Structures are given as structure tokens and as C-alpha cells.
Amino acid sequence: MNILCLVKQVPDSLEVHMGSDLTLQRDFVAQILNPADESAVELALRLRDAHGGSVTALSMGPARAEGTLRELIARGVDRAALLSAPACAGSDTLATARALSAAARAMGPFDLLIFGRRAQDGETGQVGPMTAALLDIPCVANAVQAQMEDGRLSARQLTEAGTADWRISLPAALTLCEWSYALRLPTFSGLRRAKTAEIERLSPGQLGLRPEECGLKGSPTRVVKVSVRESGVRQTQWMTKDAVCERLSELVREVKA
């Protein structure tokens, strides 16, 4: 089976500021692979190892995201591509999904698209389901595990009430929760391959996207302010078990009164 993993570099810091052009300024902040995307890549590699095929990693971002893609090749990914252009800067979730779905069509066909359920620097959880909708394929969001059974994808979804089990036909999309799967370490052979591997470069024009469909021009929403919630905002107090029981008893008496 041919699998496409959609991955993102995110800031390894809370110190990210908004520029005058309404884009996040990331140039001087260390970047890491989005934590939820680690689960997505590991699941893709496990499915490939069990059922054959290939795993492609695709990222939309600045040129330096190539480093993350080479790291994923070292960990076992077969193919990597970077969609990078100034016109993509400031893309909201819809513009991002529009670009990723166009890239998936151009590079595919793929049997399965796997995303992290949310980006650490955005927390929307919208890009995966939006991309699936634009490709007109089913999507299970917030999955914690998945496997192929009798030619169909079986996935367990985390919900507000617990979990739900789904079986869907391919092609399909999946978004993985953080820490669902621990991403494997690089291998020596993978590190050697990563040094010389070709990272395919994509541009909006190659994908048939018009300028008004990309970046800020193609985004119906804007992020106009970012802020950091300092640690310790919630006041906490260490209490013994007896003290907790006593406090709960007081609350019950107050309610009854």
C-alpha cells in the first residue's frame, strides 16, 4: 500500500511572535517535528513493513524543513517532498488543506493519508479532515491505533465519551493522537541514504494552484495575535489525602446548606 504522511516543522519554543504581515516569525526559533506527526510516521512505517508498498513524507513550509524530511528518510521513509514558496506564507487551515490535497493528487495515487491530529503551534485539528474532504475520501480523526484487516482499515478513535471503533475502505485518511506510536530511531543505512536522497520540490504553480488560492490571499481567516500562557497561571496547592477528604466534606456540607 502507498501511504502519504503529512508532516510539519513546529517551533521548539513558546517564544514565537507575529510579524506585521500577519505571519509567525520562526526564523530564530529552533524547529522540531510536530509531536503528533511522529505517531503518524511510525504507523505508516509499520503498515508498510506489514503489507508492503511505500511511505512518502510531505511537508509544506520553508526551505529549512528539508532537514526534518531527511531525518524521516533516516528513520525509514521511502520518499520525501517539500512544498515551499513565499506565496504559501500565512496559509490558514483551508489554504493549507487546499495545497496539500493538490499535492496528494499530483504525487499519488495514495491508499492512505496519515496526519498528526493537530499541530503544536496551531492546535486546530482541522487540516487532516479538511484535506480528506477536498479529496472526497473518508477520514477518522483523533485515532489512537489502526491496522489493516481483510483489506480495510480498522481504527480506534478517541472521543469525549471514550473510544469508537471504525472500519473503512481505502483510499482514506487518518489523524493520529500524540504518543500513539513511538517513532523508531534512525538506522546507519538510513542515515547514509538521507545524506544523498533527493527531496522533491513542489510549488503552487506546479500543482495548478492560483495565487489567490494560496497563503494569506487564499485564507478566509487570520491570526492577528499570539500570546503565551505563562506556567503557574492555575494556582495549585499540595494536599494530603486526609486534607482532600476534609475539603470535599466541607464542599458537600456547603451544597446541602
Secondary structure, DSSP 8 states (H G I E B T S, - for coil): -EEEEEE-EEESSS--EE-TTSSEE-TTS-EEE-HHHHHHHHHHHHHHHHH--EEEEEEES-GGGHHHHHHHHHTT-SEEEEE--GGGTT--HHHHHHHHHHHHHHH---SEEEEESS-TTT----HHHHHHHHHT--EEEEEEEEEEETTEEEEEEEETTEEEEEEE-SSEEEEE-TTSS------HHHHHHHHH--EEEE-TTTTT--GGGSTTTT-S----------TT-S------HHHHHHHHHHHHHHHH-
